[in-house]
Amino acid sequence: MRRRRDPTRNDPWVPAIGVRELMVTVLTPAVPGRGFPRMPQLTPGAAGMFTVLGPLIRPHLPREGVDWAATLTHARLGAPPLPDGRRPVLLYSPGGGDSRAMGSSLAIELASYGWTVVTVDHPGDASEVEFPETRPGRRRVRETALRPDLDAATFRTMVDTRVADLRFVLDALGLERVGLYGHSAGGTAVAQALHEDRRVAAAAVLEGYLDLMDGTLLPVARDGVDRPVLLAGTDGFRDDRLDRSWAALLAHGGPVVRRHLDDSDHWVFTDYAAVVPQLQKAGLMTAEGRADMVGTIAPGTSVPAVRRLLRTFFARHLPPRPVVAPGREGRSPRVSQ
């Protein structure tokens, strides 16, 4: 994990911090090996905070009975990257109230196919973010400033801040010609970032509105785009506002495609697609709660479908470097953080 500070901006949620801080995780194809520890989905401090905040932000999640610190991903901490040069980069922006950790599975999948993937937290917006240390104005684990009664002004601040965060990461890491993908508010942000920044070659919008809460279209929907955009949605979350803002972008023509997943709902694009059915099976979540979060679709269907959708889109517009891991031909390699 890496921390980045933007001294040119103050934090919009807690001005006492004095600068805008971000936490990112960088995932790359790595040399196979079992000598490196598996990366946890949540850091210990973040897991402790999420145990409390998770059910408040996502009311269907259980208030007890889950050890959120115990989930391990398939990434290997500190594993040496494959020695075959620089790879195309994808950046991920999570949904409003979610941390980058809830997009781990898809990010690791994309990295295993040859992209370098950078997952970005948006502190103050994300449910919780653990930093290496404290600083004046914030604790080591920073919790969200969002509240359930989200208003139009707050949503506008979210979008503007996220776009600026993504562009700052491009600056800080010296990136050119990247792909962006984002879920919900993250999808809104990556679409608008493509509109504002020529370094973005393609963007995948995973069920993000392309307008503000008062119905004002964002410039990306009002003006159209000249680079590829994927609009991916579900039948469970679809509403008039989403249809109107997406239709405005599609009406311009150009390299924009719309896809949707049946029998699914909003959080099927995140790690909840696999986690929530397990919680239901364990008796920690109702069938209604599962359907409201990820739909009735089986994770054995939804998870591969979402992965394939993103891989296909970015392979067409930002092809990855082939992955060749010694002794592991035909299998996905480990990933380093």
Secondary structure as GFF3:
##gff-version 3
##sequence-region A 1 337
A	DSSP	beta_strand	2	6	.	.	.	ID=ss1
A	DSSP	three_ten_helix	15	17	.	.	.	ID=ss2
A	DSSP	beta_strand	20	30	.	.	.	ID=ss3
A	DSSP	beta_strand	38	40	.	.	.	ID=ss4
A	DSSP	alpha_helix	44	57	.	.	.	ID=ss5
A	DSSP	beta_strand	72	76	.	.	.	ID=ss6
A	DSSP	beta_strand	89	93	.	.	.	ID=ss7
A	DSSP	three_ten_helix	100	103	.	.	.	ID=ss8
A	DSSP	alpha_helix	104	112	.	.	.	ID=ss9
A	DSSP	beta_strand	116	120	.	.	.	ID=ss10
A	DSSP	beta_strand	128	130	.	.	.	ID=ss11
A	DSSP	beta_strand	141	143	.	.	.	ID=ss12
A	DSSP	alpha_helix	152	173	.	.	.	ID=ss13
A	DSSP	beta_strand	178	183	.	.	.	ID=ss14
A	DSSP	alpha_helix	185	196	.	.	.	ID=ss15
A	DSSP	beta_strand	200	206	.	.	.	ID=ss16
A	DSSP	alpha_helix	219	223	.	.	.	ID=ss17
A	DSSP	beta_strand	229	234	.	.	.	ID=ss18
A	DSSP	alpha_helix	240	250	.	.	.	ID=ss19
A	DSSP	beta_strand	256	261	.	.	.	ID=ss20
A	DSSP	three_ten_helix	266	269	.	.	.	ID=ss21
A	DSSP	alpha_helix	272	281	.	.	.	ID=ss22
A	DSSP	alpha_helix	287	294	.	.	.	ID=ss23
A	DSSP	alpha_helix	299	317	.	.	.	ID=ss24
A	DSSP	beta_strand	334	336	.	.	.	ID=ss25
###
